[in-house]
């Protein structure tokens, strides 16, 4: 297992290198000149040239990239072109909010999605099954921005139960919990639907296996057959999806953070893109990529715990 983890860590190096190349290249081919934004639209060419030299933007692209990569390996992502603050400080000041929102959303999707899929599989072809899968299919068909708007209109404007937007503190405090409910539930809708449907299909497959039939024939209680013998084996594909969805939520919380004015990395990235703040955008992309790769590594390690038949050489 140790050799496998080490090998997987080595495999992440070219992935992260490719992400850094793409992030650097894309941000330098989009329209707009960040130097003009800093110097001002009416600044003389001498001032623009001086600012360009100060930022190192007059050098060839490959030289700029190598410089960027060398600093990134040392933990230095440069400075924001707008605020002139270190990019690493700006990102890590926002990352706890994004991590909190994503984690709560994923926990909500797992806590609701797995039992929903389990009940649908055990009560196959019943009204519970049809209701659960119908709700999952409907949720998958709804865009996140529409769900967010409807949630704000219903629970904030009409009922007045929850605040419209913003973050009021950590989730373990009452005001923090009230502010995170709507964005977390909105962000969790798609993942919840996917997890519930995958749990149902996995359970239906496992419940038809011979060892489950044998356990029932021996008089094992139904709850033990479902919980101990069937569910653990059915969760292997679910774990994969949970890991992938967690990474997608980290990088895909942009819409939710924007609509609910959540002060996270996604909202920071959108602001940086609009302002042509290249270092901040690159830092956000690299952060999400690193977290996504580490989550996938953790998922692979969990396979061995869920299924002892899996062996890594």
C-alpha positions in Angstrom: 0.0 0.0 0.0 2.8 2.4 0.8 4.5 1.8 -2.6 1.1 2.4 -4.3 0.6 5.7 -2.5 4.1 6.8 -3.3 3.6 5.8 -7.0 0.3 7.7 -7.1 2.0 10.8 -5.6 4.6 10.7 -8.4 1.8 10.4 -11.0 0.3 13.6 -9.7 3.3 15.6 -10.7 2.7 15.7 -14.5 -1.0 16.3 -13.8 -0.3 19.4 -11.7 2.4 20.5 -14.2 -0.2 20.3 -17.0 -2.7 22.3 -15.0 -0.1 25.0 -14.3 0.7 25.2 -18.0 -3.0 25.5 -19.0 -3.8 28.1 -16.4 -0.8 30.2 -17.4 -1.5 29.9 -21.1 -5.2 30.6 -20.9 -4.8 33.7 -18.8 -2.3 35.2 -21.2 -4.4 34.7 -24.4 -7.6 36.1 -23.2 -8.4 39.7 -24.4 -7.5 42.6 -22.2 -4.3 44.1 -20.9 -3.8 44.0 -17.1 -1.2 46.7 -17.3 -3.7 49.1 -18.7 -6.0 48.3 -15.8 -3.3 49.1 -13.3 -1.8 52.2 -15.0 -5.2 53.6 -16.1 -6.7 53.9 -19.6 -5.3 57.4 -20.1 -1.8 56.6 -18.8 1.1 57.5 -21.2 3.0 54.8 -22.9 6.1 55.5 -20.8 4.1 54.7 -17.6 2.6 51.6 -19.2 6.1 50.4 -20.2 7.5 51.0 -16.7 4.6 49.1 -15.0 5.0 46.2 -17.5 8.7 46.0 -16.6 8.0 46.1 -12.9 5.6 43.2 -13.3 7.9 41.2 -15.5 5.4 41.0 -18.3 7.8 42.2 -21.0 9.7 38.9 -20.9 8.9 36.0 -23.2 6.0 33.8 -22.1 8.2 30.7 -21.5 10.5 32.8 -19.2 7.5 34.1 -17.3 6.1 30.6 -16.9 9.4 29.2 -15.6 9.6 32.1 -13.2 6.0 31.5 -12.1 6.6 27.7 -11.6 9.8 28.3 -9.6 8.1 30.6 -7.3 5.0 28.3 -6.9 7.3 25.4 -5.9 8.5 27.7 -3.1 5.0 28.6 -2.1 5.2 32.0 -3.7 2.3 32.7 -6.1 3.2 36.3 -6.7 1.2 39.4 -5.9 -2.2 40.5 -7.0 -2.1 43.0 -9.8 -4.9 44.9 -8.2 -4.3 44.9 -4.5 -0.5 44.1 -4.6 -1.1 41.7 -1.7 0.5 38.3 -1.8 -1.8 35.9 -3.8 -1.3 33.1 -1.2 -2.6 35.3 1.5 -5.7 36.3 -0.5 -6.5 32.7 -1.4 -6.0 31.3 2.1 -8.1 34.1 3.6 -11.0 32.8 1.4 -10.3 29.1 1.3 -11.8 28.3 4.8 -15.1 29.6 3.6 -15.1 27.5 0.4 -13.9 24.5 2.3 -16.6 24.9 4.9 -19.3 25.3 2.3 -18.1 22.4 0.2 -17.7 20.1 3.2 -21.2 20.8 4.6 -22.7 20.4 1.1 -20.9 17.0 0.7 -21.9 15.8 4.2 -25.5 16.8 3.4 -25.4 14.9 0.1 -24.0 11.8 1.7 -26.2 11.8 4.8 -29.4 12.2 2.7 -28.4 10.5 -0.5 -27.1 7.1 0.8 -30.2 6.4 3.0 -32.5 7.6 0.2 -30.8 5.2 -2.3 -30.8 2.4 0.3 -34.5 2.7 1.0 -35.3 2.9 -2.7 -33.4 -0.4 -3.3 -34.8 -2.3 -0.3 -38.4 -1.1 -1.3 -37.9 -1.6 -5.0 -40.9 -0.9 -7.2 -42.8 0.6 -4.3 -44.1 4.2 -4.0 -41.0 5.1 -1.9 -38.7 3.9 -4.8 -40.7 5.9 -7.4 -40.8 9.0 -5.2 -37.1 8.9 -4.3 -35.9 8.3 -7.9 -38.3 10.8 -9.3 -37.1 13.4 -6.9 -33.5 12.6 -7.8 -34.2 12.8 -11.6 -36.0 16.1 -11.1 -33.1 17.5 -9.1 -30.5 16.5 -11.8 -32.6 18.4 -14.4 -32.5 21.7 -12.4 -29.7 24.1 -13.0 -27.9 25.2 -9.8 -28.7 28.9 -10.4 -32.4 28.2 -10.7 -32.4 26.2 -7.5 -30.6 29.0 -5.7 -33.0 31.7 -6.9 -36.1 29.6 -5.9 -34.6 28.8 -2.5 -33.9 32.5 -1.8 -37.4 33.5 -2.9 -39.1 30.8 -0.8 -37.1 30.5 2.4 -35.7 34.0 2.6 -38.1 36.4 1.0 -41.5 34.6 1.5 -41.0 32.6 4.7 -38.2 34.7 6.2 -36.6 31.7 7.8 -33.1 32.1 6.6 -30.8 35.0 5.5 -30.5 35.8 1.9 -26.7 35.9 1.5 -23.3 36.3 3.2 -21.4 34.4 5.8 -21.7 35.2 9.5 -19.1 33.0 11.1 -18.2 29.3 11.5 -20.8 26.7 11.0 -20.8 25.6 14.7 -22.2 29.0 15.6 -26.0 29.7 15.3 -25.7 32.6 12.9 -23.0 30.8 10.9 -25.3 27.8 10.6 -28.3 29.8 9.5 -26.2 31.5 6.8 -24.8 28.3 5.3 -28.0 26.3 5.1 -29.3 27.7 1.8 -26.0 27.8 -0.1 -25.0 24.3 1.2 -28.3 22.8 0.3 -28.3 24.4 -3.1 -24.8 23.2 -3.9 -25.6 19.7 -2.6 -28.6 19.0 -4.8 -26.8 17.5 -7.8 -24.4 15.4 -5.7 -27.3 14.2 -3.6 -29.2 13.0 -6.6 -26.2 11.2 -8.1 -25.3 9.5 -4.8 -28.8 8.3 -4.2 -29.2 6.8 -7.7 -25.8 5.2 -7.6 -26.5 3.8 -4.1 -29.7 2.3 -5.3 -28.2 0.6 -8.3 -25.3 -0.7 -6.3 -27.6 -2.1 -3.6 -29.8 -3.8 -6.2 -26.7 -5.5 -7.7 -25.4 -6.6 -4.4 -28.7 -7.8 -3.0 -28.9 -10.3 -5.8 -25.5 -11.9 -5.0 -25.2 -15.5 -3.7 -23.6 -14.5 -0.4 -26.6 -12.3 0.4 -29.0 -15.1 -0.4 -27.0 -17.4 1.8 -27.0 -15.0 4.7 -30.8 -14.7 4.5 -31.1 -18.5 4.3 -29.1 -18.8 7.5 -31.6 -16.6 9.3 -29.4 -13.5 9.5 -31.6 -10.5 10.5 -32.7 -8.3 7.6 -31.0 -5.2 9.0 -27.7 -7.1 9.3 -28.0 -8.5 5.7 -28.5 -5.0 4.3 -26.2 -3.1 6.6 -23.3 -5.5 7.1 -23.2 -7.7 4.1 -24.7 -5.6 1.3 -24.2 -1.9 2.0 -20.4 -2.1 2.5 -19.8 -3.7 -0.9 -22.3 -1.4 -2.6 -20.5 1.7 -1.3 -17.3 1.1 -3.4 -18.6 2.9 -6.5 -20.3 5.5 -4.2 -17.0 6.4 -2.6 -15.5 7.1 -6.0 -18.4 9.4 -6.9 -18.2 11.1 -3.5 -14.5 11.9 -4.0 -15.0 13.2 -7.5 -18.0 15.2 -6.5 -16.2 16.8 -3.6 -13.5 17.9 -6.0 -16.0 19.2 -8.4 -17.8 21.1 -5.6 -14.6 22.8 -4.6 -14.0 24.0 -8.2 -17.7 24.4 -9.1 -18.9 26.5 -6.2 -18.5 29.7 -8.3 -22.2 30.1 -9.1 -23.4 29.3 -5.6 -20.8 31.6 -4.0 -21.7 34.4 -6.4 -25.5 34.2 -5.9 -25.3 33.9 -2.1 -22.4 36.4 -1.8 -20.3 33.7 -0.1 -16.7 35.0 0.4 -14.9 32.0 -1.0 -12.3 31.1 -3.5 -14.9 30.8 -6.3 -16.0 34.4 -5.9 -12.4 35.5 -5.6 -11.6 33.8 -8.9 -14.6 35.4 -10.7 -13.5 38.9 -9.5 -9.9 38.2 -10.6 -11.0 37.0 -14.0 -13.1 40.2 -14.6 -10.2 42.3 -13.4 -7.6 40.4 -15.5 -5.7 39.6 -12.3 -3.6 36.8 -13.7 -1.7 35.7 -10.5 -4.9 35.4 -8.5 -6.6 33.3 -11.1 -3.6 31.0 -11.5 -3.4 30.6 -7.7 -7.0 29.6 -7.5 -6.7 27.1 -10.3 -3.6 25.5 -8.8 -5.2 25.3 -5.3 -8.3 23.5 -6.6 -6.2 21.2 -8.7 -4.0 20.2 -5.8 -7.0 19.5 -3.5 -8.8 17.6 -6.3 -5.7 15.3 -6.8 -5.3 14.7 -3.1 -9.0 13.8 -2.7 -8.7 11.2 -5.5 -5.7 9.7 -3.8 -7.6 9.4 -0.6 -10.5 7.7 -2.4 -8.1 5.1 -3.9 -6.8 4.4 -0.4 -10.3 3.9 0.9 -10.9 1.1 -1.6 -8.6 -1.2 0.4 -10.6 -0.6 3.6 -14.0 -1.1 1.9 -13.0 -4.3 0.0 -10.1 -6.4 1.4 -10.0 -8.3 -1.9 -8.4 -5.2 -3.5 -4.6 -5.4 -3.3 -2.1 -2.9 -4.5 1.3 -4.0 -5.6 
